[in-house]
């Protein structure tokens, strides 16, 4: 009851001078409003940057085959054939930190349409899940190839905006056929534009097709020539002493290039060039790497004392860039918030000191009729906190309204931050206590006799 009476007395004291109370809270209103608006705009910008970097592969993990070697000579990363489509399926099924994954078979060839040709930077054989892994969930036109297209090695493809511009030059590519190494592909979809990645490479200069089609029809891979580096594993180009004796005569004629293109030999061991994986979140990338490493070692029957026959790489640089950007933005907003709230707090302290001076006789009278020092301290502290809370709520409304206007007028990304609103309320009360304590303490230390004599 004593606290309730003190609160009622403090509110009455504030109501007696509404204009002064309003001007006193103005600093808090502007400070909290600026903080809320900047936090919402900052969160929106951070989310937009995060989505942009994620579209470039910030949450992606790349699994590459191991390194093959012969005669002490290493043929580089990816020269060993160790990754299979079954590995990708098992990763999606058994790794809890993985959102999705897709196998990739890469090719490099000239693409021809009519009398125009182009060499894309990427010709990827994959599955429809590749679009989800790379956050490429929408198409400009057409549709995505299905799992049945992958199973049947159908000759269909999706093309990027660069391919559309260079080969079709304004024509609608849907339903048209282009040739990759004399293999006709029907265009069934057009990818939306992604632009350049952080390394400056054009992400729209790409063709996507079922990996089985690229594997069996375009590259015509056999066990000996699946990997470019693996072609030299025989050792004939490494050890020149093998040419001392003449090789055995060829008993049967070899296939010509046309015959090999028409009837490619089947692959005895179906491998993929890489597996691209999307983690559920950036902070779950280490967990996903650990789960996939353990799973692949079990599937490939690798003993504890043996090294991995695969390489796992994550986009650490992009993740660090995102974290650094978010940290800098947060620190900047924190500095601005501190400056704004300190200015508002100084205004609160100033007015409360003036109020103590004006109400010296009132304080002396209350002490004379029995009020203790802590009662006076509590009353002025409550007045200060109420002023700051009123300013904080008004600042929240002002800041949220300002960020909404920015969203409508300037079309900037804005994201409401409930945590920022909660912190604004807590900080407003804290400012009232910190900057109102000295005036309240000064009032509680007044001598009742001297206060009653004050004019």
N, C-alpha and C positions, 0 to 999 in steps of 0.2 A: 504493500500500500504506500509506503514511503517513496519507493521508486516511481510509482504511478503519479503521486502528487508532485514529485519533483519534475517529472516529464511534463505534466500539465502546466506547472509554473513556468518552465522553460519555453514551452510553446506560446504561452500568453505573452511572455516578454518579447518573443520574436514578432508576434502579430502586431504589437504596438508600433513597430516601425517597419511596415512591409516593404517600403521602397528601399530602405537601407539593407534589409535582409536580402532582397532580390539582387541588389548591386554587389552585396558581399559574396553571394553564391555565383556571380557571373564568371569569376575566374575558374571555379570548379566546373561550371557548365561548359565553358569553352575548352578547358583541359581534357575533361572526360569525353566530350563530344569529339574532339580531335583524335583522341586515342582510339575510340570505338570506330570512327570512320577509317582511320589509317589501318587498324587491325583487320577490319573487314575487307578493305581494298587489298591489303597485303596478303591476307589468306587467299583471296581470289586470284591474285597474281601468282602466288606460290603454287596454287593448285593448277593454274594454267601452264606454268613452267614445268611442273611435275608431269602433267599429261604430255607436254611436248617432248620432254626428255624420255618419258616412258615409250612414246611412239617411236623413238629412235633406238630403243632397246635397252633402257636402263635396268629393267627387270629381267632381261634375257640372260641366259646361260648357254654357252656354246660347248658342245661335247665333240671333240675331234678324235680321229683314230690315232693310234700310237705311231712310232717311228720305226721304219724298217731299216735294216743295215745288212751289208754283205761285204765280206772281206775287209772289215774294219771301216767301211765307208757308210756313213749315214745318209739316207735319202730324204730327210726332212720330215717335218710334222705332216701327218696325214698319209704317209706312204704305206702304212700297214693297213690291211683290211680287217678291222676288228669290230666295227659297228654294224648291227643288223637292224632291220625294221622291227624285229621282235624286241630288241632293246628299248626302242622308243615306246612300244605298246606297254611293256612292263613298267617303265618309268611313270607313265601316265596313271597306271593302275595302282602301283604300290607306294609311290612317293607322296606323302601327305602334304609336303610344302610346295609341290609343283601344281600350278594351275592347268597347264597344257603343254604339249610338246609336239614337234613335227620333224620328220626325217627330211633331209635335203640331199639331193643328187645334183651336182653342179655341172654345167656344160658351158663351153665357149664356142660360139659359132656365128656365122652370118645369117641374118634373117632377111628373107626376100619376099616382097609383095609387088606383083606387077613388074614394073621397070625400076623400082626403088629397092634399096637394100640398106641394112643397118646392122651394126654389131653391138648388141646390148651389153651393158656392164655386168648383168646378171641374168642367166637363164637357169632357173631353179626348178628341179623336179621335186615335188613335195605332196602334201595332202592339204585338204581344206582347212585343217587346224592351224596351218602356217599363218593365216590371216588373223586368227585370234591371238596367237603368240606375239605377233608384231603389232597388235592393236590396230589392225586394218579391217575393222568390222563392217565397213560400208563400201559398196561399189557405186561407181558413177552410173553404170548401166550394165545390164545383163545379170548373170548368175554365176555362182561358184561351182566348180566341178565337184562331183559327189564321190563317195567312197566306191561306188560301183565303177566310176570312170577310172579310179586308181586300180581297182581289181582287174578290170578288163584292158588296162593300158590304152584307153581311148585317146585319140589324137585331138584333144581340146586344150585350150589355154586361156589364161588371163593376161592382159597386157597393161603396162603402166602408161602414164600420160605422155612420157617422152616417146615411147614406141608409137603411140597413136599419132603424135604430131609429126614424127619423122617419116613414117611409112604411109599413113593414110591421108595426112594433110587435109583435114576437114571432112573427109568421108566418115560415115558411120562404120566402125570396124565389126560390129556385131554380125555374126554369120559369115563374115569373109574368111578366106583361107590364106595363111602365110606359110612359107616354107623355112624349115630349119634343117640344114643338111639334107635337102631334097625330101624331107618328110613333111607332109602337109598337115597343118594344125588349123582347126576351126576356132575362131575367136568367139568365146561365149560370154566374156565379161571384161569390163574396163575398171581398173582400180582408181580410187580417188587419189588426188595429189598429196604427196608427203613432203616434197621439196628435198633439200640437201640435208644430210646428217651432219654431225658435229665435225666430221673429218672433211666435209666439203663434197662428198660423193653423192651423186644424183640417185635418190631412192626410187624415182619414178622410171628409171631406165631399166626395167625389169620385165621378164616374162615368167609366169608361173604355169606349170603343167603337172599332170600326175607323174609322180617319181618313177613309176613303172614304165611310162611312155619314154621319158628321157633316158632311163637306164637301158631299156631293151631295144628301142627303136632309133634313138638319136645317137647316143654314144656307142651303141653296139658292143657293150662291154662283155668281155670274156674274162676268165680267171686271170689271164696273163696281162691284160691291158686295162684293167679296171681303173688303176691309178697311174697317172703319168709318170710319177717317180718310180712306181713298181715295175715299169717296163725294163729298167736297167738292173733288176735284181738278179738276173741270170748270171751276171758277172762278166759277160763278154766285153763290155766297155770299160771294166775296171782292171781286169788282169789281161794285159796284152799277150801274155805267154800262151793263152789259149788259142791263139791264131797260128802257132808254130805248125801244127798238123792240120791238114785239110779236113774240112767237115765231111760227113757222110753225104752221098748224093741223095737228092730228093726223089723219092720213088713215086710220089703222087703229086700232081699239079696243085698249087695253092689257089685259094679263092681269089678272084679279082675283086677290086673295090666295089664294083657294081653288084657282084654276087653277095659280097659280105653285107652290103646295105640292104639287099632284098631279103636275105635269110640270115640274120645275125645269129651267131652261136649262143646258146643259152649259157647263163652264168651258173657254174656249179656251186658257188658260194655267193649268195645275194648280200651285198653290203651296201651301205650308204656312206656318203662323204662326210656327213656331220649330222648331228641332232641338235636342234635349237629348242631351248626349254624356257618357259615363262614361269617364274616363281609367283606365288600368291601375293607377295609384298616384297618391297626392297629389303626390309629387315629380316626376311626369311630366306634370303639367298644363301647365307652360310649353312643353314639347316638343309636346304635343298641339295647343296653340293655334297654335304656329308651323306645324305640318304642315297643320292645317285651313285656316289663313289662306292659305297658298300654294296649296293645292288649290282652294279656292273662287275665288280670283282667276283661276286658270287656267280653271276651268269657266265663269266669268261673263265671260271675255275682258276683263279689266280691265287697262289699260295701266299702265306703271310710274308715270306722273305723275298717275294718277287715284286718287281715294280709294276705299276699300272701299264696296261696296253692301250690307254686312252688318255686324253688331256681334257680337263675341264677348265674353262675360262669364263669369267664373269666380267661385266662392264663396270669395273671398279672406278674407272675415271669418271664416268657419267654420274655414278652414285655420289662420289666425292664432290663433284661440281654441284649437284642438287643440294647436298647437305651444307656445303659452304654458302651457297646462295641463300638458303633458308635461314642459316645462322646469322649472316650479315643483316638480313632484313629484320629478323627478330630483335637483334641488338639495337639497330637503328630506331625501331619503334619504341623499344624500352627507354632509350635515351630521351626521345621526344616526350614520352609519357612522364618521365621523371621531371623534366623541365617544366612541362605544363602544370603538373600537380604541385610542384614546389611554388610556382608563381601563385596558383590559387590558394595554397596553404598560407603563404605570406599575407595575402589579402584577408583571409579568415582571422589570422592572429592580430592583424592591425585593427580590424573592426571590433574584435572581442576586447582588446585593450581599451579602445575608446568606450565600449559599453561598460567595462568595469569602472572607468573613471566617471562616467555619467551616473552610474547607479551606486556610487559609494555610500550615500546616505541610506539607500534601500538595504545595502549589505549590512551596514551598521545596525539598522533597525531590526533586521532578521536575527543578527547575532545577539542583540539585546534581549529579545524575547525567547531565546533558547536555541537558536540554530547553531550547530557545531561547524567547525572548519570543513569537515568532510562533506557536510550537506551543501555548503557553498561551492566546494570544489566539484561535487557531483552535478549541481545545477548548471554551472557554466560549461562543464564538459558535455553535458547532454545538449545544451544549446549549440555548441560547436559541432557536435556529431550530427544533430538534426539538420543544421545548415548544410553540411557537406553531403549528407544523404539526399536531401532535396536537390542540391546541385548535381549530384551523381545521376539521379534518375532523369533529371531534365537533360543532362549531357548524353545519356544513353539514347533518349528519344531523338535528340538533335543529331548525334553521330550516325544512328541507323538511318534516319531520314536523309542525311547528307550523302551517305554511301549509296542509298537507293537512287537518289537523283543522279549521281555519277554513273550508275549503271544504265539509267534510262537515257541520259543526254550524251554521255561520252562512250557508252557501250563497252565500258571496262568490266572485266570479270570481278564480281563481288561475291563473297561468301560469308554468311552470318556466322559469327563466332560466339557461341554461348559461354565458352570459357572466358572470353574477353569481357563479356557483360558481368559475369560473376566476379571476376577480378576487379572490375571497375567499382562495383558496390563495396567490396571489401576494402579496396584502396581508399575510397571516399571516406568510409568510416575511420580508417587508419589516419588519414590526413586530419580529420576533425579531432581525433584524440591527441595526435602529436603536436599539431599547431595550436590547439585549444588548451593544452595542459598549462602552459605558462600563464596565460591570462587567468585561468581558473585558479591556479595555485596562488597568484598574486592577490586575487580577490579573497581567497580563504585565509590569507595571512594578515588581512587588515585588522587593525585594532578597533574594536567596536566604539570606544569613546572618541577616537580621532575621526572615525567614519561618520559618527553622528554630528560632529562639529563641522564636517566638510560642507562647503557651500558651492 
